Every structure is written in structure tokens, then in C-alpha cells.
Amino acid sequence: MKVALIIQATFLLYWVFTKTFKVMGENQIKTNPHTLDEIEKEITRIFEEIMNEYFPKRRENGKSDVEKTTRIWITDEIKKRIKKLGEKSDYDTPEKEFLYDLSWCKYENDILDEMILALESELSSRSTDGLREDFNKLLVVNVKYRVFICFEYNKLQFPESVNKLIDDLQESFDKCKNLNNESRLLLLVCDDYNNGKVYPYLMIK
């Protein structure tokens, strides 16, 4: 009986410690320094919705990393749902990738008048160099909305896995001279190893 009570107490302490650690970790995530506008909020909500659909399945199968077929499904859903948002906002959304994973454009008599949104989703790489390769594409385009979607670093513990990634990409954003004043870039980082939560971080020049 005593042994059983000790085992139960040990599991209870472990559960409390784990929950406390996660709450403390979330409280240490870098604070978003700017306010998202309505479009940025909706894009964030869409990615959160997708991850809420996916993450319970991941917990069930116990995979330590996201399988290629699942990454493709997530990317396809991102494109499909944010494409619909663009169409609701009366923007053209090319069927084929036009320089970026997804774009919203305006055309006048079949001539490109303006690109409004450029989105890159990099879910296969978790290294700084791998992420910057796609992130940098967004630094050379003149659009109102830039969106970069990715998973956290995999060689660091949470919350550093999210915070360090934000710092590294913020550095790239700050140092790029191509960007005009008031240029915006919405970074969406998913903590897919722990809780499936999406952390939005808006960068503005």
C-alpha cells in the first residue's frame, strides 16, 4: 500500500511540475511589440485553427517530428484557407505559385497592378540558415503584408526554441536595407513539440 501511495505521489508531483514548467515557459515567450491589424489577426487565427486540427493527432501517434506527408497537408491547408481570405477581400490569388508560396494581387485588364500579400511557409527546416533562406525572400518585396510561417527550433528547449528563432529572424529584418519605413512582417511560430500553440510576432520598421 505504501509503495502504491509513493508511486501515485511521484506521478502527481511530476504532473504538477510539468504543468508549471509549461505555464512558466509560455510566460517567458517574447512579447509581441506591435498590434496586429484585422487581416493579420485572421491569418493568425487560420494557422491556429489548422494546428488545433493537427496537434491532437500528433499527440496520439507520438511522432517526435512532423512527417513529410503531414507537412504537405499543413502547407496545403494554409494556402487554401488564406487564399479564400484573400478572395473574400476582393484580391486575386494566383492558382500557381507566383514567386511566393501564396500571394494576393490586384490586376487591371490582366496586367499586374499591385501585390498586396506575400506568404512563405517553411515547415521542413528548423535551422537558422534553412529558415532564413525563405524568410529573406520576404525582405525584398514591396507589399503591405508579409507573412512567414514556421515551426520552432528543434535543438533548444521551450521557450528558448521560440525566442531564439524570433531573435534570429528579427535580426535579419532589422539589418535589411531594402525595407521602407513602416514595412511589416508577421512571423507565426508554432511550438509543435509541446502544445501546438502558435506565437504571432509582428515586426515593423
LOGUNU-160824 format. One record per residue: residue number from 1; z, x, y of N, C-alpha, C in turn. Coordinates in Angstrom, 1 decimal, padded with zeros to 4 digits. Each point is the difference from the previous one (the first is absolute). Example, Ala and Ser with C-alpha at 12.3 -4.5 7.8 and 13.67 -1.06 7.14 Angstrom:
// LOGUNU-160824
NUKOL   i     nw     nu     nv    caw    cau    cav     cw     cu     cv
NUKOL   1  007.8  013.2 -005.7  000.0 -000.9  001.2  000.0  000.9  001.2
NUKOL   2 -000.7 -000.4  001.1  000.0  000.9  001.1  000.8 -000.8  001.1
//
This chain:
// LOGUNU-160824
NUKOL   i     nw     nu     nv    caw    cau    cav     cw     cu     cv
NUKOL   1  000.0  000.8 -001.2  000.0 -000.8  001.2  000.0  000.9  001.3
NUKOL   2  000.9  001.0  000.0  000.0  000.9  001.1 -001.3  000.7  000.3
NUKOL   3 -000.6  000.4 -001.1 -001.3  000.7  000.1 -001.0 -000.9  000.6
NUKOL   4 -000.1 -001.3 -000.5 -000.9 -000.9  000.6  000.2 -000.3  001.5
NUKOL   5  001.3 -000.1  000.4  000.3 -000.2  001.4 -000.4  001.2  000.8
NUKOL   6  000.2  001.2 -000.5 -000.4  001.2  000.7 -001.6  000.1  000.2
NUKOL   7 -000.7 -000.4 -001.1 -001.4  000.0  000.1 -000.5 -001.0  001.0
NUKOL   8  000.6 -001.2  000.0 -000.4 -001.1  001.0  000.3  000.5  001.4
NUKOL   9  001.2  000.6  000.2  000.4  000.5  001.3 -001.0  001.1  000.5
NUKOL  10 -000.4  000.8 -000.9 -001.0  001.1  000.3 -001.3 -000.6  000.5
NUKOL  11 -000.5 -001.0 -000.8 -001.3 -000.6  000.4  000.2 -000.7  001.4
NUKOL  12  001.1 -000.6  000.2  000.3 -000.7  001.3 -000.1  000.9  001.1
NUKOL  13  000.7  001.2 -000.1  000.1  001.0  001.0 -001.4  000.5  000.3
NUKOL  14 -000.8  000.2 -001.1 -001.4  000.6  000.1 -000.8 -001.0  000.8
NUKOL  15  000.1 -001.3 -000.3 -000.8 -001.1  000.7  000.4  000.0  001.5
NUKOL  16  001.3  000.0  000.3  000.4  000.0  001.4 -000.5  001.2  000.7
NUKOL  17  000.1  001.2 -000.6 -000.5  001.2  000.6 -001.5  000.0  000.3
NUKOL  18 -000.7 -000.5 -001.0 -001.5 -000.1  000.2 -000.3 -000.9  001.1
NUKOL  19  000.6 -001.2  000.1 -000.3 -001.0  001.0  000.4  000.6  001.4
NUKOL  20  001.1  000.6  000.1  000.5  000.6  001.2 -000.9  001.1  000.5
NUKOL  21 -000.5  000.8 -000.9 -000.9  001.1  000.3 -001.3 -000.5  000.6
NUKOL  22 -000.5 -001.1 -000.6 -001.3 -000.6  000.5  000.1 -000.6  001.3
NUKOL  23  001.2 -000.7  000.3  000.2 -000.6  001.3  000.1  001.1  001.0
NUKOL  24  000.8  001.1 -000.3  000.2  001.1  000.9 -001.4  000.7  000.3
NUKOL  25 -000.8  000.1 -001.0 -001.3  000.6  000.1 -000.9 -000.8  000.9
NUKOL  26  000.0 -001.3 -000.1 -000.8 -000.8  000.8  000.4  000.1  001.5
NUKOL  27  001.3  000.1  000.2  000.6  000.1  001.4 -000.4  001.3  000.6
NUKOL  28 -000.5  001.0 -000.8 -000.3  001.3  000.5 -001.5  000.2  000.2
NUKOL  29 -000.8 -001.0 -000.3 -001.5  000.0  000.3 -000.2  000.1  001.5
NUKOL  30 -001.0  000.8  000.4 -000.3  000.1  001.4 -000.3 -001.3  000.6
NUKOL  31  000.6 -000.2  001.2 -000.1 -001.3  000.7 -001.4  000.0  000.6
NUKOL  32 -000.7 -001.2 -000.1 -001.3 -000.2  000.6  000.2  000.0  001.5
NUKOL  33 -000.6  001.0  000.7  000.2  000.1  001.5 -000.7 -001.0  000.8
NUKOL  34 -001.0 -000.7 -000.5 -000.8 -001.0  000.8  000.0 -001.3 -000.7
NUKOL  35 -000.4 -001.0  000.8 -000.1 -001.4 -000.5 -001.4 -000.3 -000.5
NUKOL  36 -000.1 -000.5 -001.2 -001.3 -000.4 -000.5 -000.5 -001.2  000.7
NUKOL  37 -001.3 -000.1  000.2 -000.6 -001.2  000.5 -000.3 -001.0 -001.1
NUKOL  38 -000.5 -001.2  000.3 -000.1 -001.0 -001.1 -001.0  000.4 -001.1
NUKOL  39 -001.0  000.7  000.3 -001.0  000.4 -001.0  000.7  001.1 -000.9
NUKOL  40  000.7  000.9  000.6  000.7  001.0 -000.8  001.1 -000.6 -000.8
NUKOL  41  000.7 -000.9  000.5  001.0 -000.7 -000.8 -000.6 -000.7 -001.2
NUKOL  42 -001.2 -000.6  000.2 -000.6 -000.8 -001.1 -000.6  001.0 -001.1
NUKOL  43 -000.5  001.1  000.4 -000.5  001.0 -000.9  001.2  000.6 -000.8
NUKOL  44  001.1  000.2  000.6  001.2  000.4 -000.7  000.5 -001.0 -001.0
NUKOL  45  000.0 -001.3  000.4  000.4 -001.1 -000.9 -000.9  000.0 -001.2
NUKOL  46 -001.3  000.2  000.2 -001.0 -000.1 -001.1  000.3  001.1 -001.0
NUKOL  47  000.3  001.3  000.5  000.3  001.1 -001.0  001.3 -000.3 -000.7
NUKOL  48  001.0 -000.5  000.7  001.3 -000.4 -000.6 -000.2 -001.0 -001.1
NUKOL  49 -000.9 -001.0  000.3 -000.3 -001.1 -001.0 -000.6  000.6 -001.2
NUKOL  50 -000.9  000.9  000.1 -000.7  000.6 -001.1  001.1  000.8 -000.9
NUKOL  51  000.8  000.8  000.7  001.0  000.8 -000.7  001.0 -000.8 -000.7
NUKOL  52  000.4 -001.2  000.6  000.9 -000.9 -000.6 -000.5 -000.6 -001.3
NUKOL  53 -001.3 -000.1  000.0 -000.7 -000.5 -001.2  000.0  001.0 -001.1
NUKOL  54 -000.3  001.3  000.4 -000.1  001.1 -000.9  001.3  000.6 -000.5
NUKOL  55  001.0  000.1  000.9  001.1  000.8 -000.4  000.9 -000.5 -001.2
NUKOL  56  000.2 -001.3 -000.1  000.7 -000.5 -001.2 -000.6  000.4 -001.3
NUKOL  57 -001.4  000.1  000.0 -000.7  000.4 -001.2  000.3  001.4 -000.3
NUKOL  58  000.0  000.8  001.0  000.3  001.4 -000.1  001.4  000.3 -000.6
NUKOL  59  001.0 -000.8  000.5  001.3  000.1 -000.6  000.1 -000.3 -001.4
NUKOL  60 -000.9 -001.0 -000.4  000.0 -000.4 -001.4 -000.6  001.0 -001.0
NUKOL  61 -001.1  000.6  000.5 -000.6  001.0 -000.9  000.5  001.4  000.1
NUKOL  62  000.9  000.2  000.9  000.7  001.3  000.1 -000.9  001.2  000.3
NUKOL  63 -001.1 -000.2  000.6 -000.9  001.1  000.3  000.6  000.8  001.1
NUKOL  64 -000.1  001.4 -000.1  000.5  000.8  001.0 -000.9  000.2  001.2
NUKOL  65 -001.3 -000.3 -000.2 -001.0  000.1  001.1 -001.0 -001.1 -000.2
NUKOL  66 -000.7 -000.3  001.1 -000.9 -001.1  000.0 -001.3  000.4 -000.8
NUKOL  67 -000.4 -000.8 -001.0 -001.2  000.3 -000.7 -001.2 -000.2  000.8
NUKOL  68 -001.1  000.7 -000.4 -001.2 -000.1  000.8 -000.5 -001.4  000.1
NUKOL  69  000.0 -000.7 -001.1 -000.6 -001.4  000.1  000.8 -000.9  000.9
NUKOL  70  001.4  000.3  000.1  000.8 -000.8  000.9 -000.2  000.4  001.4
NUKOL  71 -000.2  001.3  000.3 -000.3  000.4  001.4 -001.3 -000.6  000.5
NUKOL  72 -001.0 -000.1 -000.9 -001.3 -000.7  000.3  000.3 -001.4  000.4
NUKOL  73  000.8 -000.7 -000.8  000.3 -001.4  000.2  000.7 -000.2  001.4
NUKOL  74  001.0  000.9  000.3  000.7 -000.1  001.3 -001.0  000.2  001.1
NUKOL  75 -000.8  001.1 -000.1 -001.0  000.2  001.1 -001.0 -001.1  000.2
NUKOL  76 -000.5 -000.6 -001.1 -000.9 -001.1  000.1  000.7 -001.2  000.7
NUKOL  77  001.3 -000.3 -000.4  000.7 -001.1  000.7  000.2  000.3  001.5
NUKOL  78  000.3  001.2  000.3  000.2  000.4  001.4 -001.3 -000.3  000.8
NUKOL  79 -001.1  000.4 -000.6 -001.3 -000.2  000.7 -000.4 -001.5  000.1
NUKOL  80  000.2 -000.7 -001.1 -000.3 -001.4 -000.1  000.8 -000.8  001.0
NUKOL  81  001.3  000.2  000.1  000.9 -000.9  000.8 -000.1  000.4  001.5
NUKOL  82 -000.1  001.3  000.3 -000.2  000.4  001.4 -001.4 -000.3  000.5
NUKOL  83 -000.9  000.0 -000.9 -001.4 -000.5  000.4  000.0 -001.4  000.4
NUKOL  84  000.8 -000.9 -000.7  000.1 -001.4  000.3  000.7 -000.2  001.4
NUKOL  85  001.0  000.9  000.2  000.7 -000.1  001.3 -001.0  000.3  001.2
NUKOL  86 -000.9  001.0 -000.2 -000.9  000.4  001.0 -001.0 -001.1  000.2
NUKOL  87 -000.5 -000.7 -001.1 -000.9 -001.1  000.2  000.6 -001.2  000.7
NUKOL  88  001.3 -000.2 -000.2  000.7 -001.1  000.7  000.1  000.3  001.5
NUKOL  89  000.0  001.3  000.3  000.1  000.4  001.4 -001.4  000.2  000.6
NUKOL  90 -001.1 -000.5 -000.7 -001.4  000.0  000.4 -000.6  001.4  000.1
NUKOL  91  000.5  000.9 -000.8 -000.7  001.3 -000.1 -000.9  000.1 -001.2
NUKOL  92 -001.0  000.8  000.1 -000.9  000.3 -001.2  000.7  001.0 -000.9
NUKOL  93  000.0 -000.2 -001.3  000.6  000.9 -000.9 -001.1  000.4 -001.0
NUKOL  94 -000.6  001.2  000.2 -001.1  000.4 -000.9  000.4  000.0 -001.5
NUKOL  95 -000.9 -000.5 -000.9  000.3  000.0 -001.4  000.2  001.4 -000.6
NUKOL  96 -000.9  000.9  000.4  000.1  001.4 -000.4  000.9  000.8  000.9
NUKOL  97  000.6  001.0 -000.5  000.8  000.9  000.9 -000.9  000.6  001.1
NUKOL  98  000.5 -000.2  001.2 -000.7  000.5  001.1  000.8  001.1  000.7
NUKOL  99 -000.1  001.2 -000.6  000.7  001.2  000.5  001.5  000.0 -000.5
NUKOL 100  000.6 -001.2  000.0  001.4 -000.1 -000.4  000.1 -001.0 -001.2
NUKOL 101  001.2  000.0 -000.6  000.2 -000.9 -001.1 -000.2 -001.5  000.4
NUKOL 102  000.4 -000.3  001.2 -000.2 -001.3  000.6 -000.2  000.1  001.5
NUKOL 103 -000.8 -000.8  000.5 -000.2  000.0  001.5 -000.3 -001.5  000.5
NUKOL 104  000.5 -000.2  001.2 -000.4 -001.2  000.7 -000.9  000.3  001.2
NUKOL 105 -001.1 -000.7  000.1 -001.0  000.4  001.0 -000.5 -001.3  000.8
NUKOL 106 -000.6  000.3  001.1 -000.7 -001.0  000.7 -001.5  000.4  000.1
NUKOL 107 -000.9 -001.0 -000.3 -001.4  000.3  000.1 -000.6 -001.0  001.0
NUKOL 108 -001.0  000.5  000.7 -000.8 -000.8  000.9 -001.5  000.1 -000.4
NUKOL 109 -000.6 -001.0 -000.5 -001.4  000.0 -000.4 -000.2  001.1 -001.1
NUKOL 110  000.9  000.1 -000.9  000.0  000.9 -001.1  000.2  001.5  000.4
NUKOL 111  000.4  000.2  001.2  000.3  001.3  000.6  001.5  000.2  000.1
NUKOL 112  000.5  001.1 -000.5  001.4  000.2  000.1  000.5  000.1  001.4
NUKOL 113  000.9 -000.9  000.4  000.5  000.0  001.4  001.3  000.8  000.1
NUKOL 114  000.8 -000.2 -001.0  001.4  000.6  000.1  000.6  000.0 -001.4
NUKOL 115  000.8  001.0 -000.3  000.8  000.0 -001.2  001.5 -000.3  000.5
NUKOL 116  000.6 -000.9 -000.6  001.4 -000.4  000.4  001.1  000.6 -000.8
NUKOL 117 -000.3  000.1 -001.3  001.0  000.5 -001.0 -000.6  000.9 -000.9
NUKOL 118  000.8  001.1 -000.3 -000.4  000.9 -001.1  001.2  000.2 -000.9
NUKOL 119 -000.2 -000.2 -001.3  001.2  000.1 -000.9 -000.4  001.0 -001.2
NUKOL 120  001.0  000.8 -000.3 -000.1  000.9 -001.1  001.2 -000.2 -000.9
NUKOL 121 -000.3 -000.2 -001.3  001.1 -000.2 -001.0 -000.1  001.2 -001.0
NUKOL 122  001.0  000.8  000.0  000.1  001.2 -000.9  001.2 -000.1 -000.9
NUKOL 123 -000.3 -000.6 -001.2  001.1 -000.2 -001.0 -000.1  001.0 -001.2
NUKOL 124 -000.9  000.8  000.0 -000.1  000.9 -001.2  000.7  001.4  000.3
NUKOL 125  000.0  000.4  001.3  000.7  001.2  000.4  001.4 -000.2  000.5
NUKOL 126  000.9  001.0 -000.3  001.3 -000.1  000.6  000.4  001.4  000.6
NUKOL 127 -001.0  000.8  000.2  000.2  001.3  000.7 -000.4 -000.1  001.5
NUKOL 128  000.6  000.9  000.8 -000.3  000.0  001.4 -001.5  000.2  000.2
NUKOL 129 -000.6  001.0 -000.6 -001.4  000.3  000.2 -000.9 -001.1 -000.5
NUKOL 130  000.4 -000.6 -001.1 -000.8 -001.2 -000.5  000.0 -001.1  000.9
NUKOL 131  001.2 -000.4  000.6  000.1 -001.1  000.9 -000.7  000.3  001.3
NUKOL 132  000.2  001.2  000.5 -000.6  000.3  001.3 -001.6  000.0 -000.1
NUKOL 133 -000.5  000.2 -001.1 -001.5  000.0 -000.1 -000.5 -001.4  000.4
NUKOL 134  000.6 -001.1 -000.4 -000.4 -001.3  000.4  000.6 -000.4  001.3
NUKOL 135  001.2  000.4  000.3  000.7 -000.3  001.2 -000.8  000.5  001.2
NUKOL 136 -000.5  001.2 -000.1 -000.7  000.6  001.1 -001.3 -000.7  000.4
NUKOL 137 -000.6 -000.8 -001.0 -001.2 -000.7  000.4  000.4 -001.1  001.1
NUKOL 138  001.2 -000.4  000.0  000.4 -001.1  001.0  000.2  000.6  001.3
NUKOL 139  000.2  001.3  000.1  000.3  000.7  001.3 -001.3  000.3  000.8
NUKOL 140 -001.1 -000.2 -000.6 -001.3  000.3  000.7 -000.8 -001.3  000.3
NUKOL 141  000.6 -001.1 -000.2 -000.8 -001.3  000.3  000.7 -000.7  001.2
NUKOL 142 -000.8 -000.6  000.8  000.5 -000.7  001.2  000.0 -001.5 -000.3
NUKOL 143  001.1 -000.4 -000.5  000.2 -001.5 -000.3  001.3 -000.4  000.5
NUKOL 144  000.2 -001.3  000.1  001.3 -000.6  000.4  001.0  000.2 -001.1
NUKOL 145 -000.4 -000.3 -001.3  001.0  000.0 -001.1 -000.4  001.1 -001.0
NUKOL 146  000.9  000.9 -000.2 -000.1  001.0 -001.1  001.1 -000.3 -001.0
NUKOL 147 -000.3 -000.1 -001.3  001.0 -000.3 -001.0 -000.1  001.0 -001.1
NUKOL 148  001.1  000.6 -000.4  000.0  000.9 -001.1  001.1 -000.5 -001.0
NUKOL 149 -000.4 -000.2 -001.3  000.9 -000.5 -001.0  000.1  001.0 -001.1
NUKOL 150  001.3  000.3 -000.4  000.2  001.0 -001.1  001.3 -000.2 -000.7
NUKOL 151  000.3  000.7 -001.1  001.3  000.0 -000.6  000.8  001.2  000.5
NUKOL 152  001.3  000.0 -000.3  000.8  001.1  000.4 -000.3  001.3 -000.7
NUKOL 153  000.6  001.1  000.5 -000.1  001.3 -000.7  000.7 -000.1 -001.4
NUKOL 154 -000.5  000.7 -001.0  000.7 -000.1 -001.3  000.8  001.2 -000.3
NUKOL 155  000.1  001.0  000.8  000.8  001.2 -000.3  001.3  000.0  000.8
NUKOL 156  000.3 -001.1  000.7  001.2  000.0  000.8  000.8 -001.3 -000.4
NUKOL 157  001.3  000.0  000.2  000.8 -001.2 -000.2 -000.1 -000.9  001.1
NUKOL 158  000.2 -001.3 -000.2  000.1 -001.0  001.0  001.3  000.2  000.8
NUKOL 159  000.0 -000.1  001.3 -001.0 -000.4  000.9 -000.9  001.1  000.6
NUKOL 160  000.3  001.2 -000.4 -000.8  001.2  000.5 -001.4 -000.1 -000.4
NUKOL 161 -000.3 -000.7 -001.2 -001.4 -000.1 -000.4 -000.8 -000.8  000.9
NUKOL 162  000.6 -000.9  000.8 -000.7 -000.8  001.0  000.1  000.7  001.4
NUKOL 163  001.2  000.5  000.3  000.2  000.6  001.4 -000.9  001.2  000.2
NUKOL 164  000.0  000.9 -001.0 -000.8  001.2  000.1 -001.5 -000.3  000.1
NUKOL 165 -000.5 -001.0 -000.7 -001.4 -000.4  000.1 -000.3 -000.5  001.4
NUKOL 166  000.9 -000.9  000.5 -000.2 -000.4  001.4  000.0  001.1  001.0
NUKOL 167  000.9  001.0 -000.2  000.0  001.2  000.9 -001.3  000.7  000.0
NUKOL 168 -000.5  000.3 -001.3 -001.2  000.8 -000.1 -001.2 -000.7  000.6
NUKOL 169 -000.1 -001.3 -000.2 -001.2 -000.7  000.6  000.2 -000.2  001.5
NUKOL 170  001.2 -000.2  000.4  000.2 -000.1  001.5 -000.4  001.3  000.7
NUKOL 171  000.3  001.1 -000.7 -000.4  001.3  000.6 -001.5  000.1  000.2
NUKOL 172 -000.8 -000.5 -001.1 -001.4  000.0  000.1 -000.5 -000.9  001.2
NUKOL 173  000.6 -001.1  000.1 -000.3 -001.0  001.0  000.2  000.6  001.4
NUKOL 174  001.2  000.6  000.2  000.4  000.6  001.3 -000.9  001.1  000.4
NUKOL 175 -000.4  000.8 -000.9 -000.8  001.2  000.3 -001.5 -000.2  000.2
NUKOL 176 -000.5 -001.2 -000.4 -001.4 -000.2  000.1 -000.4 -000.3  001.4
NUKOL 177 -000.9  000.7  000.6 -000.4 -000.2  001.4 -001.1 -001.0  000.1
NUKOL 178 -000.6 -000.5 -001.1 -001.0 -001.0  000.1  000.5 -001.4  000.5
NUKOL 179  001.3 -000.2 -000.2  000.5 -001.4  000.2  000.3 -000.1  001.5
NUKOL 180 -000.3 -001.2  000.5  000.2 -000.4  001.4  001.4 -000.5  000.2
NUKOL 181  000.5 -000.1  001.2  001.3 -000.6  000.3  000.0 -001.4 -000.5
NUKOL 182  001.1 -000.4 -000.6  000.2 -001.4 -000.5 -000.7 -000.2 -001.4
NUKOL 183 -000.5  001.1 -000.5 -000.6 -000.1 -001.4  001.1 -000.4 -001.0
NUKOL 184 -000.3 -000.9 -000.9  001.0 -000.5 -001.0 -000.4  000.3 -001.4
NUKOL 185  001.0  000.3 -000.8 -000.3  000.1 -001.5  001.2 -000.5 -000.7
NUKOL 186 -000.3 -001.0 -000.9  001.0 -000.6 -000.8  000.1  000.7 -001.3
NUKOL 187  001.1  000.6 -000.3  000.2  000.6 -001.3  000.9 -000.9 -000.9
NUKOL 188 -000.5 -000.3 -001.2  000.8 -000.8 -000.9  000.3  000.8 -001.3
NUKOL 189  001.2  000.3 -000.2  000.5  000.8 -001.1  000.8 -000.8 -001.0
NUKOL 190 -000.4  000.0 -001.2  000.7 -000.8 -001.0  000.9  000.9 -000.9
NUKOL 191  001.2 -000.3 -000.1  001.0  000.6 -000.9 -000.1 -000.6 -001.4
NUKOL 192 -001.1  000.4 -000.7 -000.3 -000.7 -001.3  000.9  000.6 -001.1
NUKOL 193  000.7  001.0  000.2  000.9  000.6 -001.1  001.3 -000.8 -000.1
NUKOL 194  000.5 -000.5  001.1  001.3 -000.6  000.0  000.0 -001.5  000.1
NUKOL 195 -000.6 -000.6  001.1  000.2 -001.4  000.3 -001.3 -000.7  000.3
NUKOL 196 -001.1  000.7  000.1 -001.3 -000.6  000.4 -000.1 -000.5  001.4
NUKOL 197  001.0  000.5  000.9  000.0 -000.5  001.4 -001.0  000.8  000.8
NUKOL 198 -000.6 -000.7  001.0 -001.0  000.6  000.9  000.7  000.3  001.3
NUKOL 199 -000.2  001.3  000.5  000.6  000.4  001.2 -001.1  000.2  001.1
NUKOL 200 -000.1 -000.9  000.9 -001.0  000.2  001.1  000.5  001.0  001.1
NUKOL 201 -001.0  000.8  000.4  000.4  000.9  001.1 -001.2  000.1  000.9
NUKOL 202  000.2 -000.4  001.3 -001.1  000.0  000.9  000.0  001.2  000.9
NUKOL 203 -001.1  000.7  000.1 -000.2  001.2  000.8 -000.8 -000.4  001.2
NUKOL 204  000.4  000.4  001.2 -000.7 -000.3  001.3  000.0  001.3  000.8
NUKOL 205 -001.2  000.3  000.5 -000.1  001.2  000.9  000.7 -000.3  001.4
//
